[in-house]
Amino acid sequence: MRKSRPALLAAGAVAVLSGCSGMGLGPNDAAEAALACPKVNIVRDLQEVAVFRPGGKDLTDLESRAALVDYTGNCEYTSSGVTVNVNVFLVAERGPALQGNTAKYQYFVALAQPDDTLVSKAYFDTDVTFVTGQPRAGTREELAPKIPLPKDGNAKDWKIYLGFQLTPEQLEFNRTQVKK
């Protein structure tokens, strides 16, 4: 499944929200190295989500689990800023309590300045549809946010954070699973 999410929030009020990784996205020459992509991080505690039916807490109540597993992309500099073209890859696993074939998730993309000041955060809803009889499915989310920078600006020290938007219970579940 492929989804396109063109330019996040337009206009100068919005800044940006997604980036490129160092995985094959690096500059090709010294001139490009000076104008590199922002650093992208999938936030460890927010990389996975477990969705339980209302009131459920054990694995028989699990509707689905999902993980942000990878990203790719590149940057395009113009006189008005940087457009960051990003593909975020999400995989999901069906749980025993899932009714129907579709699981719903919400993730975020946040932009931070070089000093780690959060500039913006955008939320995205996505659905993963499981083929009947298949326990796993996935999606590729396409983002194309823009970082408004002056003509001589550089996005190389900016940071992009990706993660699921979790409830306090889901965050606690993730942290408990890591400790085991």
HELIX and SHEET records of a PDB file:
HELIX    1   1 ALA A   30  ALA A   34  1                                   5    
HELIX    2   2 ARG A   44  LEU A   46  5                                   3    
HELIX    3   3 LEU A   59  ASP A   61  5                                   3    
HELIX    4   4 PRO A  168  LYS A  179  1                                  12    
SHEET    1   A 5 ARG A   2  ARG A   5  0                                        
SHEET    2   A 5 ARG A 136  LEU A 143  1                                        
SHEET    3   A 5 GLY A  81  ARG A  94 -1                                        
SHEET    4   A 5 LEU A  62  THR A  78 -1                                        
SHEET    5   A 5 GLU A  48  PHE A  52 -1                                        
SHEET    1   B 4 ARG A   2  ARG A   5  0                                        
SHEET    2   B 4 ARG A 136  LEU A 143  1                                        
SHEET    3   B 4 GLY A  81  ARG A  94 -1                                        
SHEET    4   B 4 LYS A 146  ILE A 147 -1                                        
SHEET    1   C 4 LYS A  39  ILE A  42  0                                        
SHEET    2   C 4 LYS A 159  PHE A 164  1                                        
SHEET    3   C 4 THR A 102  ALA A 112 -1                                        
SHEET    4   C 4 LEU A 118  THR A 129 -1                                        
END                                                                             
